[in-house]
C-alpha cells in the first residue's frame, strides 16, 4: 500500500479514536453527574465512586487493545470487568436519559414535588438509588440470558427456484460466535457437538468467528475443525475477523478443513441437482486494504444465473444490493438481533434488517441473532441462536 494511503488511513483512524474517546468521556461524566455529583455524597464515598467510575471507563479503552496484543489470560482479566461495565453502563444511561426526559416533559414538577426541604433524601438521591437498583436487576437478568447456550431456531423457507429433489435440504447456520477473551474453546466444542447432532446437509459460518489475534486464539477455534456437513462447511468473513487479522484467520480456517469464500462462488452438486454457494467479504474489510471488502461483481462472475444461488454475507445490508441480482436466499448475521433491548432500535437506523426473515422481489433474506455476543456478555429480548434452515421447493408445495 502506498505511503499516502497509509497516512490517510492513520489520520482517519486517529480521528475516529479521538471522537470515540470524547464520547466515552462525555457519557461517563453524565453518569457521574447524575449518580454521584448531583447526589452530593459525602467523602470518602464521593471520591471513591468517582475513582471507580474513571477506572471502569478506562478499561473500555484498554480492552480492545488487550484482546489483540496481550496473552489470552491477561486479556480475559481485562475483558470481564470492562464487558460487564459496558452492559451495566448502557442500562444506567438508558434509565438516566428516560428520567431526564420525564422530568423535562413535566416541567420540573416531578422534581419539586419529590424534594424534601432541607433534607438529605432529595429527588436526586432517590433517582440515583432507583436507577442503580433497576440497572443492576436488568443487567443481571441480561447476563444470565447472555451466558445461556444458544436456542435452536428452526426456520422453513420456500424458494421458487429450489430443486424439487432437494426439498427438505437442511442448512445449519452459525454466526457471530466471537471466540475471544470470554467465549473460548469450550463454547466452540459445545456448538460443534450440537451442530453435528443435527446431521445437516450444509454448515455455514457467516462471519465474526473471532475477537483477537491468531497467536492467542488458534487453540480456542480448533474444535470447529470437527464441524461436519454432508456437502461441506463454508465460511465468510465478518467485520471482527478483519479487525483481528483476516488473512491469518482465513488461513487457520482453511487448515481446519472449512471452505473460505471471499467474493467467489462454488458449485454444489447433490445427485442430479445443482446450486451455487456465493460468499462475499464483509464490506468493512475495504477499510483495511489488502483487497478486502465486499465485491458482488467478482463474487457472481462466471456463474450460470439460471442456477439457484445461496449468498453468504455477514452484514445483512448487503441484501439491498444483492436483491437486484439472481439471489434466491441470502444468509447473514452481524446485528445480534440488537442483543440488548432497546439497542435494536438504534441498529435499525443503520441496518433495516435486524433479525429473522425479509423479502425483496424474488430474493429472501434470513438474519441470525448470532450464537455469541460482542461487548457485554448480555442479551435482553434477543436470545442467541443456532439456526437450522430447511429449504422447500415451491413446486412441491404447490403440488401438495
CORSUL-V375135 format. One record per helix or strand. SS is the DSSP state (helix for helix, strand for strand). FROM is the first residue (numbers start at 1). LEN is the number of residues. If there is no record, write none. Layout:
ss = [SS,SS]
from = [FROM,FROM]
len = [LEN,LEN]
//
This chain:
ss = [helix,helix,helix,helix,helix,strand,helix,strand,strand,helix,strand,strand,helix,strand,helix,helix,strand,strand,strand,helix,helix,strand,helix,strand,helix,strand,helix,strand,strand,strand,strand,helix]
from = [3,45,72,109,123,151,164,169,179,185,202,210,214,233,239,246,259,264,273,283,296,308,316,329,336,340,343,356,363,380,385,394]
len = [35,25,34,6,24,9,3,6,1,13,5,1,13,4,5,10,2,7,7,6,5,8,7,5,3,1,8,5,5,1,9,6]
//
